[in-house]
Amino acid sequence: MWMNDIYLSRTSDDLYLTTILENRIEATIVQFMRMSKVDFDFLLSMIGPRIARQTTHMREPVEPRVRLAIALKYLATGESYTSLNFFFKMPSTMDEWFQVSNRFESKWNFPHAIGAIDGKHVRIQAPRNSGSEYFNYKHFFSIILMAIVDADYNFLYADVGCQGRMSDGGVWKHTKMYRKFENNSLNIPEPEILRIPYKTKIPYMLLGDKAFASTSYCIRPYTGTPPEGSVKRIFNKRHARARRTVENAFGILNNVFGVYSRPMKQAPEVARKVVLATICLHNFLRKRESRNTYSPPELTDRVVQGRIINGSWRTDNGATTMQNLPQLPLRTSRELLAVRDHIANDFVMNNQINRS
């Protein structure tokens, strides 16, 4: 009684199962998700038991394979809905943090970076009886995605769900990760010199834009527009180049997942799960066989003979559907200014080839 007549034969019509169902699943995972069948089957083996439903006298449940395909199609197109809930993991040991930092230095020529941090407004429809809680400074309704990304566009951490009206400083301070950084409870390596014979010890830090305060664990660029060729201008270019990883991660989400192309119709808590699902699928696909299909090299920013080539996501019409947090005029302490100046001078003195 709950099912369209065309689907009633799915358990008895082998032709339907082998031709229609399989073809639609294949089209979903290849055309929409850019995921190989091997990776789809691996993902299904991981979560299949969790999304399986029990057969009752009233009806037989939709099999996990179909449920997963439906969820993937929704995330890719925004046309239908089923929720998935995943998790991901920040580095927890010094060795893991060193690996993240070494990758930033080898790929983006920025030392002691342990992640790029940024926040975005994700559009949603106005929740019922919410007043102006989710109405942001850009004059639309949103929830906020706060994320830390590694040198290879993988999400290390994401917090989703703060109301769009929240102040910029309050968004980051609202997260559990902020408290862990403040309490120094993440096993981040102790400050070290950049090279011999320096004596100044530089902490391992996140790369943040002007929406974030400078702290012992977060470094932001110099304010204003420093003169071309100056130490400050070179630092800002190098900082921006390394921080592009988080912009690119957001850009990939916008480019691949159609749910970001229009305001999400779900309640904020459900929309939060949808965003987290896309992030976890992103991490999964970036590390699997489907990597170059899901996010081909030309999609993201890349360095070619020392020059940055913009990824195609930056010119895509959907690339701006997630809006930036506004910048903050924050004052930096003398000690943190000295750390930034030390790194900036090191770029000039010891990295002549990589100034741009």
C-alpha positions in Angstrom: 0.0 0.0 0.0 3.0 2.3 0.4 4.7 1.4 -2.9 4.2 2.4 -6.5 3.1 -0.6 -8.6 6.1 -0.5 -10.8 8.3 -1.4 -7.8 6.2 -4.2 -6.4 8.0 -6.7 -8.7 11.5 -5.9 -7.4 11.7 -9.1 -5.3 10.4 -11.4 -8.0 11.3 -9.9 -11.3 15.0 -10.9 -11.9 15.0 -8.8 -15.1 14.2 -5.7 -13.1 16.9 -6.4 -10.6 19.6 -7.1 -13.1 18.8 -4.5 -15.7 17.0 -1.5 -14.2 18.2 -1.4 -10.6 21.8 -2.2 -11.3 22.0 0.2 -14.2 20.5 3.0 -12.1 22.9 2.3 -9.2 25.8 2.3 -11.6 24.7 5.6 -13.2 24.3 7.1 -9.7 27.8 6.2 -8.5 29.6 6.9 -11.7 27.8 9.8 -13.2 26.8 11.7 -10.1 29.4 10.8 -7.5 32.4 10.1 -9.8 33.0 7.0 -7.7 34.2 3.6 -9.0 32.1 0.5 -8.5 35.0 -0.9 -6.4 34.8 2.0 -4.0 31.0 1.8 -3.9 31.2 -1.8 -2.9 33.8 -1.1 -0.3 31.7 1.7 1.2 28.7 -0.6 1.2 30.6 -3.3 3.1 31.5 -0.7 5.8 28.0 0.7 6.4 25.7 -1.9 4.9 24.9 -3.6 8.3 24.1 -0.2 9.9 21.6 0.8 7.2 19.9 -2.6 6.8 16.3 -2.8 8.0 14.4 -5.8 9.3 11.8 -7.7 7.2 8.3 -7.5 8.7 4.9 -9.0 7.9 3.9 -5.6 6.4 6.6 -5.3 3.8 10.2 -6.2 2.9 12.7 -3.4 3.4 14.8 -1.7 0.7 18.1 -3.4 0.6 21.2 -1.6 1.9 22.7 -1.3 -1.6 19.7 0.6 -2.9 19.5 2.8 0.3 23.2 3.8 -0.1 22.6 4.6 -3.8 19.6 6.8 -3.0 21.6 8.6 -0.3 24.5 9.2 -2.7 22.2 10.5 -5.4 20.6 12.9 -3.0 24.0 14.3 -1.9 25.1 14.6 -5.5 21.9 16.2 -6.9 19.7 17.3 -4.0 16.7 15.6 -5.6 15.9 13.0 -2.9 16.8 12.4 0.7 18.1 9.8 3.1 20.5 10.6 6.0 23.9 9.1 6.7 26.1 9.8 9.6 29.9 9.4 9.5 32.9 10.6 11.5 36.5 11.5 10.8 39.6 11.8 13.0 42.0 14.6 13.9 45.7 13.7 14.4 46.2 12.4 17.9 49.9 11.9 18.3 53.0 14.1 17.7 54.0 11.8 14.8 50.7 12.3 13.1 51.0 16.1 13.5 54.5 16.0 12.1 53.2 14.2 9.0 50.6 16.9 8.4 53.2 19.6 8.9 55.8 17.9 6.7 53.2 17.6 3.9 52.4 21.3 4.1 56.1 22.2 3.9 56.9 19.9 1.0 53.9 20.7 -1.1 53.1 24.3 -0.2 56.5 25.6 1.2 55.1 26.7 4.5 56.8 25.5 7.7 55.1 24.4 10.9 51.6 24.4 9.4 49.2 21.8 10.9 46.1 22.7 9.0 44.2 25.4 7.1 41.1 26.7 8.9 38.1 28.5 7.5 34.4 28.8 8.0 31.5 29.0 5.5 27.8 29.8 5.6 25.8 26.9 4.1 22.4 28.0 2.7 19.2 26.6 4.2 15.6 27.4 4.0 14.2 29.5 6.9 13.4 27.1 9.7 9.9 27.3 11.2 9.5 29.7 14.2 13.3 30.4 14.2 13.0 34.2 13.8 16.3 35.7 12.9 18.5 33.0 14.5 19.7 31.6 11.2 19.7 34.9 9.3 23.2 36.0 8.6 25.0 39.3 7.7 24.7 38.3 4.0 20.9 38.4 4.3 20.1 34.7 3.9 19.5 31.8 6.2 22.4 29.5 6.9 24.2 27.1 9.2 28.0 27.5 9.6 30.6 24.9 8.6 33.9 25.4 10.4 36.7 23.1 9.1 40.4 22.3 9.3 41.9 20.8 6.2 45.3 19.2 5.5 47.8 19.9 2.6 46.0 17.4 0.3 42.4 18.9 0.6 41.3 16.3 3.2 39.1 17.4 6.1 40.9 16.9 9.5 38.0 18.3 11.4 34.6 19.9 10.8 31.9 21.4 13.0 28.5 22.1 11.5 25.4 23.6 12.8 26.0 27.0 14.4 23.2 29.5 13.6 24.1 31.9 10.8 23.6 35.0 13.0 26.4 34.0 15.3 29.4 36.4 15.5 32.6 35.4 13.8 34.7 34.9 16.9 31.8 33.0 18.5 31.7 30.4 15.8 35.2 29.0 16.3 35.0 29.5 20.1 31.8 27.5 20.1 33.5 24.3 18.8 35.0 21.6 21.0 38.2 21.8 18.9 38.8 25.4 20.0 38.7 24.3 23.7 41.2 21.5 22.9 43.6 23.9 21.2 43.2 26.4 24.1 43.8 23.7 26.7 46.8 22.3 24.7 45.3 18.8 24.9 46.0 17.7 21.3 49.6 16.5 21.5 50.8 19.1 19.1 54.6 19.2 19.0 56.4 21.8 21.0 57.8 24.9 19.3 61.1 24.4 17.4 63.5 26.5 15.4 63.0 26.6 11.7 66.7 25.9 10.9 70.2 26.2 12.3 71.6 28.6 13.5 68.2 30.2 14.5 67.3 30.5 18.2 63.7 31.6 17.9 61.4 28.7 18.4 58.3 28.7 16.2 55.1 26.9 17.3 53.1 24.6 15.0 50.1 26.5 13.9 46.9 26.6 11.9 46.7 28.9 8.9 43.8 31.2 9.2 42.5 34.3 7.3 41.6 37.6 8.8 38.4 36.2 10.3 40.5 34.5 12.9 42.5 35.9 15.8 46.3 35.4 15.9 47.1 32.9 18.7 49.9 30.6 19.7 48.3 28.0 17.5 46.9 30.1 14.6 48.8 32.5 12.3 47.0 35.0 10.0 48.4 37.3 7.3 49.5 40.9 7.6 46.7 43.4 7.4 46.4 45.8 4.5 48.2 45.6 1.2 51.9 45.5 1.7 54.1 46.9 -1.1 55.1 44.4 -3.9 58.3 42.6 -3.1 58.3 43.5 0.6 58.8 40.9 3.3 55.2 41.2 4.4 53.9 40.8 0.8 56.0 37.7 0.3 54.7 36.2 3.6 51.1 37.0 2.7 51.5 35.2 -0.7 53.0 32.2 0.8 50.4 32.1 3.6 47.6 32.4 1.1 49.0 29.7 -1.2 49.2 27.2 1.7 45.8 28.2 3.0 44.2 27.6 -0.4 43.8 23.9 0.6 40.7 24.7 2.7 39.3 26.9 0.0 39.8 24.0 -2.5 38.2 21.5 -0.2 35.1 23.7 0.0 35.3 24.2 -3.8 35.3 20.5 -4.4 32.2 20.1 -2.2 30.4 22.8 -4.2 31.4 21.4 -7.5 30.5 17.8 -6.9 27.6 17.8 -4.4 24.4 19.4 -5.9 22.9 19.8 -2.4 25.0 23.0 -2.1 23.6 24.5 -5.3 20.3 25.5 -3.6 19.1 26.2 0.0 18.7 22.9 1.9 15.1 22.2 2.7 15.7 20.1 5.8 15.6 21.2 9.4 19.0 22.6 10.6 19.9 19.4 12.5 19.2 17.2 9.5 21.0 19.6 7.2 24.0 19.3 9.5 24.1 15.6 9.0 23.9 16.1 5.2 26.9 18.4 5.3 28.9 16.0 7.5 28.0 13.1 5.1 29.4 15.0 2.1 32.6 15.7 4.0 33.1 12.1 5.0 32.4 11.0 1.5 34.9 13.6 0.3 37.6 12.2 2.5 36.7 8.6 1.5 36.9 9.3 -2.2 40.1 11.4 -1.9 41.9 8.4 -0.5 40.5 5.7 -2.7 40.6 4.5 -6.3 38.1 7.1 -7.3 40.3 10.0 -6.3 41.2 11.3 -9.8 37.7 10.7 -11.0 36.0 12.4 -8.1 38.4 15.4 -8.0 40.7 15.5 -11.1 43.9 17.6 -10.9 42.4 20.4 -13.0 39.6 20.9 -10.5 41.9 22.1 -7.7 44.6 24.7 -7.4 48.1 23.4 -8.3 51.7 24.5 -8.5 53.2 24.4 -12.0 56.9 25.5 -12.3 56.5 27.6 -9.1 53.3 29.3 -10.2 49.8 28.7 -8.9 47.2 27.6 -11.5 43.7 28.2 -10.3 41.4 25.1 -10.2 38.3 25.0 -12.4 36.0 25.1 -9.4 36.9 28.8 -9.0 35.2 29.6 -12.3 32.2 27.3 -11.8 28.9 29.0 -11.2 28.3 27.0 -8.0 31.6 27.9 -6.5 30.2 30.8 -4.4 27.2 29.1 -2.9 29.0 28.8 0.4 29.8 32.3 1.7 32.8 33.4 3.7 32.7 34.6 7.3 33.5 38.3 7.5 37.0 39.5 8.4 37.8 40.8 11.9 39.9 43.8 12.9 41.8 42.0 15.6 45.0 43.2 17.4 48.0 40.8 17.6 50.3 40.6 20.5 54.0 41.6 20.1 55.1 38.0 20.7 53.0 36.7 17.9 54.0 39.5 15.7 57.6 38.5 16.3 56.8 34.9 15.3 55.2 36.0 12.1 58.1 38.4 11.3 60.6 35.6 11.9 58.9 33.3 9.4 58.5 36.2 6.9 62.2 37.0 7.0 63.1 33.3 6.7 61.1 33.2 3.4 63.3 36.0 2.0 66.6 34.9 3.4 66.4 31.1 2.7 63.8 30.5 0.1 64.8 32.8 -2.8 63.4 30.4 -5.4 60.0 30.1 -3.8 59.1 33.8 -3.1 56.1 33.9 -5.3 
